Amino acid sequence: MGKAFLPWGPTWFYLSGMSTFGRVVLLLALTLLAAIGHGLYLGPVPEEAALDSWSVSLEAARGLPNPLWVDSRPESAYATAHLPGAIRLDFDNWDQALGDLLLEWDPDRSVIVYCSGNGCESSQAIAARLREELGVDSIFWLEGGWSKLRHGDHAL
Amino acid sequence: MKRWIILLPPVLLGGFFVISGGLKLAAPEEFYRAVLRYRMMEGEAAWAVALLIPWLEVLAGGFLFLRAWRKASALVILALLFVFEAILASAFLRGLDIECGCLGSGGGTSVGMAFVRNLFLIAAGLTILRTDHTSDEAAP
């Protein structure tokens, strides 16, 4: 057995007689064991983490009667352009902006939160906190965010 | 070929997967959400995938550092990358405007960027298979 590439570890760990296929199977089995152990440790499916059920497409958003729009992008982006009537709300200006929002909002009105688009997740987090604080379900986040609003097939 | 050049692809690829799997393991619920965003599965199936993929990444990535395991690990990682490329292509064709979820919550990589990055990772994996001459019966 060549030691040149075996700087450390017990030799049995390298299972030198095992074929590549055997190693692949063993690797997959180890993965399965680790994931099962991890799953048992973490417990059941975290349903509350499934924020996606609160997403709304732009097409669906247009079907909502008179929704209240919330912009969770940075202030500079909001200053450059935003949806007419959208209230800028993020975790930094929460208390003040929530006051502005409550002046406009009534419980029959859906709220749709958008962030910049590709990959941003602040809209999900803001929508989740609004649902919690306002105690209503009809608060969604917009799939695709601002980039969809500006350039999407159903751009407003 | 110089040994360090041969070692470069497994070290880079292994390092990438250990880090990307580790970030996911640190926040399993984040990755669960990322899996849901692809809208291909939900509930227990998505949760199972959210736990299996990071462990596969960490183990296969880590085993790439061991010469005797390099070929097997590279095969597993290539299979993972090819499947993921197909999923990314499907997300793109379905018009999903989502973050890939590749590096935990902080990645911010779009589907298109992830697709291109995966091509480089696949190239690294194929290079490992080409340059790794460890035969099945060879010592580590």
Contacts between the chains, C-beta under 8 A, distances in Angstrom:
chain1	res1	chain2	res2	distance
A	1	B	139	3.8
A	1	B	140	7.3
A	2	B	139	4.9
A	2	B	140	7.6
A	5	B	67	4.3
A	5	B	140	5.8
A	6	B	67	7.7
A	6	B	139	7.5
A	6	B	140	4.8
A	9	B	66	8.0
A	11	B	140	8.0
A	14	B	66	7.0
A	14	B	68	4.5
A	14	B	69	7.8
A	14	B	139	7.3
A	14	B	140	4.0
A	15	B	68	7.3
A	16	B	68	6.5
A	16	B	137	7.6
A	16	B	138	7.4
A	16	B	139	5.0
A	16	B	140	6.3
A	17	B	137	7.0
A	18	B	136	7.9
A	19	B	136	4.5
A	20	B	71	5.0
A	20	B	72	5.0
A	20	B	75	7.0
A	20	B	136	5.5
A	21	B	72	8.0
A	23	B	68	7.9
A	23	B	69	5.9
A	23	B	71	7.6
A	23	B	72	3.4
A	23	B	73	7.9
A	24	B	72	4.7
A	24	B	75	5.8
A	24	B	76	5.9
A	26	B	72	8.0
A	27	B	59	6.1
A	27	B	60	6.1
A	27	B	63	6.4
A	27	B	69	7.6
A	27	B	72	5.9
A	27	B	73	6.7
A	27	B	76	5.6
A	28	B	56	7.7
A	28	B	76	7.1
A	30	B	59	5.6
A	31	B	52	6.3
A	31	B	55	4.8
A	31	B	56	4.5
A	31	B	59	5.5
A	31	B	60	7.8
A	32	B	52	7.2
A	34	B	55	4.3
A	34	B	59	7.0
A	35	B	48	7.3
A	35	B	51	4.3
A	35	B	52	4.5
A	35	B	55	4.9
A	38	B	25	7.6
A	38	B	28	7.5
A	38	B	51	5.2
A	38	B	55	6.9
A	39	B	47	7.4
A	39	B	48	7.2
A	39	B	51	5.2
A	42	B	28	6.3
A	42	B	51	7.6
A	45	B	32	7.9
A	45	B	43	5.9
A	45	B	44	5.5
A	45	B	46	7.8
A	45	B	47	4.3
A	46	B	29	5.1
A	46	B	32	6.3
A	46	B	47	7.4
A	49	B	29	4.2
A	49	B	32	5.4
A	49	B	33	5.7
A	50	B	32	7.7
A	50	B	33	7.2
A	50	B	36	5.8
A	50	B	42	7.2
A	51	B	33	6.1
A	52	B	33	6.9
A	52	B	36	4.6
A	52	B	37	6.1
A	52	B	39	7.6
A	117	B	97	6.5
A	118	B	97	6.1
A	118	B	98	8.0
A	118	B	99	7.0
A	118	B	110	4.7
A	119	B	98	7.5
A	119	B	99	3.5
A	119	B	107	7.6
A	119	B	108	4.4
A	119	B	109	6.8
A	119	B	110	5.8
A	120	B	99	7.9
A	120	B	108	7.8
A	121	B	99	7.2
A	121	B	105	7.3
A	143	B	97	6.3
A	144	B	97	3.9
A	145	B	97	7.8
A	147	B	97	7.3
A	148	B	97	6.2
